[in-house]
Amino acid sequence: MILANQVEIQLTINADEYLKMYQGKANDVVARAVDGRRIRFPARILQRFVTREGVSGAFVITFDEANRFRSIERKLR
């Protein structure tokens, strides 16, 4: 269940694209949420999900009342 202060996204970022973020050439990720909202968040929050292929999967991002990042979790199927 997705709460009001959460957003679900589906990401596929290949290794080359993520490398640009890691090198500081891009700081933010802009994605379309499952519910249609456009969301921007710091690329660094994806660091623990990076593999040799990049980042891929469904994620739930939680924000606080001031819309500041709180947590990100991979959504299990």
Phi and psi restraints in degrees (range 20) as a CNS / XPLOR table:
assign (resid 1 and name C) (resid 2 and name N)
       (resid 2 and name CA) (resid 2 and name C) 1.0 -92.6 20.0 2
assign (resid 2 and name N) (resid 2 and name CA)
       (resid 2 and name C) (resid 3 and name N) 1.0 126.2 20.0 2
assign (resid 2 and name C) (resid 3 and name N)
       (resid 3 and name CA) (resid 3 and name C) 1.0 -88.1 20.0 2
assign (resid 3 and name N) (resid 3 and name CA)
       (resid 3 and name C) (resid 4 and name N) 1.0 170.1 20.0 2
assign (resid 3 and name C) (resid 4 and name N)
       (resid 4 and name CA) (resid 4 and name C) 1.0 -60.7 20.0 2
assign (resid 4 and name N) (resid 4 and name CA)
       (resid 4 and name C) (resid 5 and name N) 1.0 -32.9 20.0 2
assign (resid 4 and name C) (resid 5 and name N)
       (resid 5 and name CA) (resid 5 and name C) 1.0 -95.1 20.0 2
assign (resid 5 and name N) (resid 5 and name CA)
       (resid 5 and name C) (resid 6 and name N) 1.0 22.6 20.0 2
assign (resid 5 and name C) (resid 6 and name N)
       (resid 6 and name CA) (resid 6 and name C) 1.0 -126.4 20.0 2
assign (resid 6 and name N) (resid 6 and name CA)
       (resid 6 and name C) (resid 7 and name N) 1.0 155.5 20.0 2
assign (resid 6 and name C) (resid 7 and name N)
       (resid 7 and name CA) (resid 7 and name C) 1.0 -139.8 20.0 2
assign (resid 7 and name N) (resid 7 and name CA)
       (resid 7 and name C) (resid 8 and name N) 1.0 138.7 20.0 2
assign (resid 7 and name C) (resid 8 and name N)
       (resid 8 and name CA) (resid 8 and name C) 1.0 -104.1 20.0 2
assign (resid 8 and name N) (resid 8 and name CA)
       (resid 8 and name C) (resid 9 and name N) 1.0 132.5 20.0 2
assign (resid 8 and name C) (resid 9 and name N)
       (resid 9 and name CA) (resid 9 and name C) 1.0 -131.1 20.0 2
assign (resid 9 and name N) (resid 9 and name CA)
       (resid 9 and name C) (resid 10 and name N) 1.0 154.5 20.0 2
assign (resid 9 and name C) (resid 10 and name N)
       (resid 10 and name CA) (resid 10 and name C) 1.0 -114.7 20.0 2
assign (resid 10 and name N) (resid 10 and name CA)
       (resid 10 and name C) (resid 11 and name N) 1.0 122.1 20.0 2
assign (resid 10 and name C) (resid 11 and name N)
       (resid 11 and name CA) (resid 11 and name C) 1.0 -121.4 20.0 2
assign (resid 11 and name N) (resid 11 and name CA)
       (resid 11 and name C) (resid 12 and name N) 1.0 144.0 20.0 2
assign (resid 11 and name C) (resid 12 and name N)
       (resid 12 and name CA) (resid 12 and name C) 1.0 -141.0 20.0 2
assign (resid 12 and name N) (resid 12 and name CA)
       (resid 12 and name C) (resid 13 and name N) 1.0 104.7 20.0 2
assign (resid 12 and name C) (resid 13 and name N)
       (resid 13 and name CA) (resid 13 and name C) 1.0 -122.1 20.0 2
assign (resid 13 and name N) (resid 13 and name CA)
       (resid 13 and name C) (resid 14 and name N) 1.0 116.1 20.0 2
assign (resid 13 and name C) (resid 14 and name N)
       (resid 14 and name CA) (resid 14 and name C) 1.0 -72.1 20.0 2
assign (resid 14 and name N) (resid 14 and name CA)
       (resid 14 and name C) (resid 15 and name N) 1.0 166.1 20.0 2
assign (resid 14 and name C) (resid 15 and name N)
       (resid 15 and name CA) (resid 15 and name C) 1.0 -59.1 20.0 2
assign (resid 15 and name N) (resid 15 and name CA)
       (resid 15 and name C) (resid 16 and name N) 1.0 -39.6 20.0 2
assign (resid 15 and name C) (resid 16 and name N)
       (resid 16 and name CA) (resid 16 and name C) 1.0 -64.0 20.0 2
assign (resid 16 and name N) (resid 16 and name CA)
       (resid 16 and name C) (resid 17 and name N) 1.0 -41.6 20.0 2
assign (resid 16 and name C) (resid 17 and name N)
       (resid 17 and name CA) (resid 17 and name C) 1.0 -67.2 20.0 2
assign (resid 17 and name N) (resid 17 and name CA)
       (resid 17 and name C) (resid 18 and name N) 1.0 -42.3 20.0 2
assign (resid 17 and name C) (resid 18 and name N)
       (resid 18 and name CA) (resid 18 and name C) 1.0 -66.3 20.0 2
assign (resid 18 and name N) (resid 18 and name CA)
       (resid 18 and name C) (resid 19 and name N) 1.0 -34.5 20.0 2
assign (resid 18 and name C) (resid 19 and name N)
       (resid 19 and name CA) (resid 19 and name C) 1.0 -58.7 20.0 2
assign (resid 19 and name N) (resid 19 and name CA)
       (resid 19 and name C) (resid 20 and name N) 1.0 -38.8 20.0 2
assign (resid 19 and name C) (resid 20 and name N)
       (resid 20 and name CA) (resid 20 and name C) 1.0 -58.8 20.0 2
assign (resid 20 and name N) (resid 20 and name CA)
       (resid 20 and name C) (resid 21 and name N) 1.0 -40.9 20.0 2
assign (resid 20 and name C) (resid 21 and name N)
       (resid 21 and name CA) (resid 21 and name C) 1.0 -67.6 20.0 2
assign (resid 21 and name N) (resid 21 and name CA)
       (resid 21 and name C) (resid 22 and name N) 1.0 -43.5 20.0 2
assign (resid 21 and name C) (resid 22 and name N)
       (resid 22 and name CA) (resid 22 and name C) 1.0 -61.2 20.0 2
assign (resid 22 and name N) (resid 22 and name CA)
       (resid 22 and name C) (resid 23 and name N) 1.0 -37.3 20.0 2
assign (resid 22 and name C) (resid 23 and name N)
       (resid 23 and name CA) (resid 23 and name C) 1.0 -78.8 20.0 2
assign (resid 23 and name N) (resid 23 and name CA)
       (resid 23 and name C) (resid 24 and name N) 1.0 -3.1 20.0 2
assign (resid 23 and name C) (resid 24 and name N)
       (resid 24 and name CA) (resid 24 and name C) 1.0 87.4 20.0 2
assign (resid 24 and name N) (resid 24 and name CA)
       (resid 24 and name C) (resid 25 and name N) 1.0 6.6 20.0 2
assign (resid 24 and name C) (resid 25 and name N)
       (resid 25 and name CA) (resid 25 and name C) 1.0 -76.5 20.0 2
assign (resid 25 and name N) (resid 25 and name CA)
       (resid 25 and name C) (resid 26 and name N) 1.0 -20.2 20.0 2
assign (resid 25 and name C) (resid 26 and name N)
       (resid 26 and name CA) (resid 26 and name C) 1.0 -143.0 20.0 2
assign (resid 26 and name N) (resid 26 and name CA)
       (resid 26 and name C) (resid 27 and name N) 1.0 128.9 20.0 2
assign (resid 26 and name C) (resid 27 and name N)
       (resid 27 and name CA) (resid 27 and name C) 1.0 -100.8 20.0 2
assign (resid 27 and name N) (resid 27 and name CA)
       (resid 27 and name C) (resid 28 and name N) 1.0 -27.0 20.0 2
assign (resid 27 and name C) (resid 28 and name N)
       (resid 28 and name CA) (resid 28 and name C) 1.0 -120.4 20.0 2
assign (resid 28 and name N) (resid 28 and name CA)
       (resid 28 and name C) (resid 29 and name N) 1.0 155.6 20.0 2
assign (resid 28 and name C) (resid 29 and name N)
       (resid 29 and name CA) (resid 29 and name C) 1.0 -110.5 20.0 2
assign (resid 29 and name N) (resid 29 and name CA)
       (resid 29 and name C) (resid 30 and name N) 1.0 133.7 20.0 2
assign (resid 29 and name C) (resid 30 and name N)
       (resid 30 and name CA) (resid 30 and name C) 1.0 -113.8 20.0 2
assign (resid 30 and name N) (resid 30 and name CA)
       (resid 30 and name C) (resid 31 and name N) 1.0 125.9 20.0 2
assign (resid 30 and name C) (resid 31 and name N)
       (resid 31 and name CA) (resid 31 and name C) 1.0 -138.2 20.0 2
assign (resid 31 and name N) (resid 31 and name CA)
       (resid 31 and name C) (resid 32 and name N) 1.0 161.2 20.0 2
assign (resid 31 and name C) (resid 32 and name N)
       (resid 32 and name CA) (resid 32 and name C) 1.0 -100.3 20.0 2
assign (resid 32 and name N) (resid 32 and name CA)
       (resid 32 and name C) (resid 33 and name N) 1.0 123.1 20.0 2
assign (resid 32 and name C) (resid 33 and name N)
       (resid 33 and name CA) (resid 33 and name C) 1.0 -70.6 20.0 2
assign (resid 33 and name N) (resid 33 and name CA)
       (resid 33 and name C) (resid 34 and name N) 1.0 160.9 20.0 2
assign (resid 33 and name C) (resid 34 and name N)
       (resid 34 and name CA) (resid 34 and name C) 1.0 -57.8 20.0 2
assign (resid 34 and name N) (resid 34 and name CA)
       (resid 34 and name C) (resid 35 and name N) 1.0 -34.0 20.0 2
assign (resid 34 and name C) (resid 35 and name N)
       (resid 35 and name CA) (resid 35 and name C) 1.0 -84.9 20.0 2
assign (resid 35 and name N) (resid 35 and name CA)
       (resid 35 and name C) (resid 36 and name N) 1.0 4.5 20.0 2
assign (resid 35 and name C) (resid 36 and name N)
       (resid 36 and name CA) (resid 36 and name C) 1.0 99.8 20.0 2
assign (resid 36 and name N) (resid 36 and name CA)
       (resid 36 and name C) (resid 37 and name N) 1.0 -13.0 20.0 2
assign (resid 36 and name C) (resid 37 and name N)
       (resid 37 and name CA) (resid 37 and name C) 1.0 -68.2 20.0 2
assign (resid 37 and name N) (resid 37 and name CA)
       (resid 37 and name C) (resid 38 and name N) 1.0 148.1 20.0 2
assign (resid 37 and name C) (resid 38 and name N)
       (resid 38 and name CA) (resid 38 and name C) 1.0 -93.8 20.0 2
assign (resid 38 and name N) (resid 38 and name CA)
       (resid 38 and name C) (resid 39 and name N) 1.0 131.4 20.0 2
assign (resid 38 and name C) (resid 39 and name N)
       (resid 39 and name CA) (resid 39 and name C) 1.0 -130.0 20.0 2
assign (resid 39 and name N) (resid 39 and name CA)
       (resid 39 and name C) (resid 40 and name N) 1.0 141.6 20.0 2
assign (resid 39 and name C) (resid 40 and name N)
       (resid 40 and name CA) (resid 40 and name C) 1.0 -122.4 20.0 2
assign (resid 40 and name N) (resid 40 and name CA)
       (resid 40 and name C) (resid 41 and name N) 1.0 133.6 20.0 2
assign (resid 40 and name C) (resid 41 and name N)
       (resid 41 and name CA) (resid 41 and name C) 1.0 -149.1 20.0 2
assign (resid 41 and name N) (resid 41 and name CA)
       (resid 41 and name C) (resid 42 and name N) 1.0 159.2 20.0 2
assign (resid 41 and name C) (resid 42 and name N)
       (resid 42 and name CA) (resid 42 and name C) 1.0 -66.5 20.0 2
assign (resid 42 and name N) (resid 42 and name CA)
       (resid 42 and name C) (resid 43 and name N) 1.0 133.3 20.0 2
assign (resid 42 and name C) (resid 43 and name N)
       (resid 43 and name CA) (resid 43 and name C) 1.0 -60.8 20.0 2
assign (resid 43 and name N) (resid 43 and name CA)
       (resid 43 and name C) (resid 44 and name N) 1.0 -28.4 20.0 2
assign (resid 43 and name C) (resid 44 and name N)
       (resid 44 and name CA) (resid 44 and name C) 1.0 -60.5 20.0 2
assign (resid 44 and name N) (resid 44 and name CA)
       (resid 44 and name C) (resid 45 and name N) 1.0 -23.8 20.0 2
assign (resid 44 and name C) (resid 45 and name N)
       (resid 45 and name CA) (resid 45 and name C) 1.0 -70.6 20.0 2
assign (resid 45 and name N) (resid 45 and name CA)
       (resid 45 and name C) (resid 46 and name N) 1.0 -13.2 20.0 2
assign (resid 45 and name C) (resid 46 and name N)
       (resid 46 and name CA) (resid 46 and name C) 1.0 -89.5 20.0 2
assign (resid 46 and name N) (resid 46 and name CA)
       (resid 46 and name C) (resid 47 and name N) 1.0 -5.8 20.0 2
assign (resid 46 and name C) (resid 47 and name N)
       (resid 47 and name CA) (resid 47 and name C) 1.0 -51.4 20.0 2
assign (resid 47 and name N) (resid 47 and name CA)
       (resid 47 and name C) (resid 48 and name N) 1.0 -41.6 20.0 2
assign (resid 47 and name C) (resid 48 and name N)
       (resid 48 and name CA) (resid 48 and name C) 1.0 -73.8 20.0 2
assign (resid 48 and name N) (resid 48 and name CA)
       (resid 48 and name C) (resid 49 and name N) 1.0 -7.4 20.0 2
assign (resid 48 and name C) (resid 49 and name N)
       (resid 49 and name CA) (resid 49 and name C) 1.0 -104.9 20.0 2
assign (resid 49 and name N) (resid 49 and name CA)
       (resid 49 and name C) (resid 50 and name N) 1.0 2.9 20.0 2
assign (resid 49 and name C) (resid 50 and name N)
       (resid 50 and name CA) (resid 50 and name C) 1.0 -76.9 20.0 2
assign (resid 50 and name N) (resid 50 and name CA)
       (resid 50 and name C) (resid 51 and name N) 1.0 133.4 20.0 2
assign (resid 50 and name C) (resid 51 and name N)
       (resid 51 and name CA) (resid 51 and name C) 1.0 -119.9 20.0 2
assign (resid 51 and name N) (resid 51 and name CA)
       (resid 51 and name C) (resid 52 and name N) 1.0 -176.4 20.0 2
assign (resid 51 and name C) (resid 52 and name N)
       (resid 52 and name CA) (resid 52 and name C) 1.0 -61.2 20.0 2
assign (resid 52 and name N) (resid 52 and name CA)
       (resid 52 and name C) (resid 53 and name N) 1.0 -27.1 20.0 2
assign (resid 52 and name C) (resid 53 and name N)
       (resid 53 and name CA) (resid 53 and name C) 1.0 -86.8 20.0 2
assign (resid 53 and name N) (resid 53 and name CA)
       (resid 53 and name C) (resid 54 and name N) 1.0 -12.2 20.0 2
assign (resid 53 and name C) (resid 54 and name N)
       (resid 54 and name CA) (resid 54 and name C) 1.0 118.8 20.0 2
assign (resid 54 and name N) (resid 54 and name CA)
       (resid 54 and name C) (resid 55 and name N) 1.0 -138.0 20.0 2
assign (resid 54 and name C) (resid 55 and name N)
       (resid 55 and name CA) (resid 55 and name C) 1.0 -127.2 20.0 2
assign (resid 55 and name N) (resid 55 and name CA)
       (resid 55 and name C) (resid 56 and name N) 1.0 130.5 20.0 2
assign (resid 55 and name C) (resid 56 and name N)
       (resid 56 and name CA) (resid 56 and name C) 1.0 -150.0 20.0 2
assign (resid 56 and name N) (resid 56 and name CA)
       (resid 56 and name C) (resid 57 and name N) 1.0 139.4 20.0 2
assign (resid 56 and name C) (resid 57 and name N)
       (resid 57 and name CA) (resid 57 and name C) 1.0 140.9 20.0 2
assign (resid 57 and name N) (resid 57 and name CA)
       (resid 57 and name C) (resid 58 and name N) 1.0 -177.3 20.0 2
assign (resid 57 and name C) (resid 58 and name N)
       (resid 58 and name CA) (resid 58 and name C) 1.0 -99.9 20.0 2
assign (resid 58 and name N) (resid 58 and name CA)
       (resid 58 and name C) (resid 59 and name N) 1.0 137.3 20.0 2
assign (resid 58 and name C) (resid 59 and name N)
       (resid 59 and name CA) (resid 59 and name C) 1.0 -134.1 20.0 2
assign (resid 59 and name N) (resid 59 and name CA)
       (resid 59 and name C) (resid 60 and name N) 1.0 151.2 20.0 2
assign (resid 59 and name C) (resid 60 and name N)
       (resid 60 and name CA) (resid 60 and name C) 1.0 -117.8 20.0 2
assign (resid 60 and name N) (resid 60 and name CA)
       (resid 60 and name C) (resid 61 and name N) 1.0 122.1 20.0 2
assign (resid 60 and name C) (resid 61 and name N)
       (resid 61 and name CA) (resid 61 and name C) 1.0 -105.7 20.0 2
assign (resid 61 and name N) (resid 61 and name CA)
       (resid 61 and name C) (resid 62 and name N) 1.0 132.7 20.0 2
assign (resid 61 and name C) (resid 62 and name N)
       (resid 62 and name CA) (resid 62 and name C) 1.0 -110.3 20.0 2
assign (resid 62 and name N) (resid 62 and name CA)
       (resid 62 and name C) (resid 63 and name N) 1.0 135.7 20.0 2
assign (resid 62 and name C) (resid 63 and name N)
       (resid 63 and name CA) (resid 63 and name C) 1.0 -118.4 20.0 2
assign (resid 63 and name N) (resid 63 and name CA)
       (resid 63 and name C) (resid 64 and name N) 1.0 157.5 20.0 2
assign (resid 63 and name C) (resid 64 and name N)
       (resid 64 and name CA) (resid 64 and name C) 1.0 -86.3 20.0 2
assign (resid 64 and name N) (resid 64 and name CA)
       (resid 64 and name C) (resid 65 and name N) 1.0 -173.8 20.0 2
assign (resid 64 and name C) (resid 65 and name N)
       (resid 65 and name CA) (resid 65 and name C) 1.0 -63.8 20.0 2
assign (resid 65 and name N) (resid 65 and name CA)
       (resid 65 and name C) (resid 66 and name N) 1.0 -24.4 20.0 2
assign (resid 65 and name C) (resid 66 and name N)
       (resid 66 and name CA) (resid 66 and name C) 1.0 -94.1 20.0 2
assign (resid 66 and name N) (resid 66 and name CA)
       (resid 66 and name C) (resid 67 and name N) 1.0 13.7 20.0 2
assign (resid 66 and name C) (resid 67 and name N)
       (resid 67 and name CA) (resid 67 and name C) 1.0 63.5 20.0 2
assign (resid 67 and name N) (resid 67 and name CA)
       (resid 67 and name C) (resid 68 and name N) 1.0 28.5 20.0 2
assign (resid 67 and name C) (resid 68 and name N)
       (resid 68 and name CA) (resid 68 and name C) 1.0 -94.4 20.0 2
assign (resid 68 and name N) (resid 68 and name CA)
       (resid 68 and name C) (resid 69 and name N) 1.0 144.3 20.0 2
assign (resid 68 and name C) (resid 69 and name N)
       (resid 69 and name CA) (resid 69 and name C) 1.0 -57.0 20.0 2
assign (resid 69 and name N) (resid 69 and name CA)
       (resid 69 and name C) (resid 70 and name N) 1.0 134.5 20.0 2
assign (resid 69 and name C) (resid 70 and name N)
       (resid 70 and name CA) (resid 70 and name C) 1.0 -114.5 20.0 2
assign (resid 70 and name N) (resid 70 and name CA)
       (resid 70 and name C) (resid 71 and name N) 1.0 -50.7 20.0 2
assign (resid 70 and name C) (resid 71 and name N)
       (resid 71 and name CA) (resid 71 and name C) 1.0 -161.5 20.0 2
assign (resid 71 and name N) (resid 71 and name CA)
       (resid 71 and name C) (resid 72 and name N) 1.0 162.5 20.0 2
assign (resid 71 and name C) (resid 72 and name N)
       (resid 72 and name CA) (resid 72 and name C) 1.0 -138.0 20.0 2
assign (resid 72 and name N) (resid 72 and name CA)
       (resid 72 and name C) (resid 73 and name N) 1.0 136.7 20.0 2
assign (resid 72 and name C) (resid 73 and name N)
       (resid 73 and name CA) (resid 73 and name C) 1.0 -135.1 20.0 2
assign (resid 73 and name N) (resid 73 and name CA)
       (resid 73 and name C) (resid 74 and name N) 1.0 144.5 20.0 2
assign (resid 73 and name C) (resid 74 and name N)
       (resid 74 and name CA) (resid 74 and name C) 1.0 -73.6 20.0 2
assign (resid 74 and name N) (resid 74 and name CA)
       (resid 74 and name C) (resid 75 and name N) 1.0 132.8 20.0 2
assign (resid 74 and name C) (resid 75 and name N)
       (resid 75 and name CA) (resid 75 and name C) 1.0 -81.9 20.0 2
assign (resid 75 and name N) (resid 75 and name CA)
       (resid 75 and name C) (resid 76 and name N) 1.0 127.7 20.0 2
assign (resid 75 and name C) (resid 76 and name N)
       (resid 76 and name CA) (resid 76 and name C) 1.0 -83.6 20.0 2
assign (resid 76 and name N) (resid 76 and name CA)
       (resid 76 and name C) (resid 77 and name N) 1.0 145.2 20.0 2
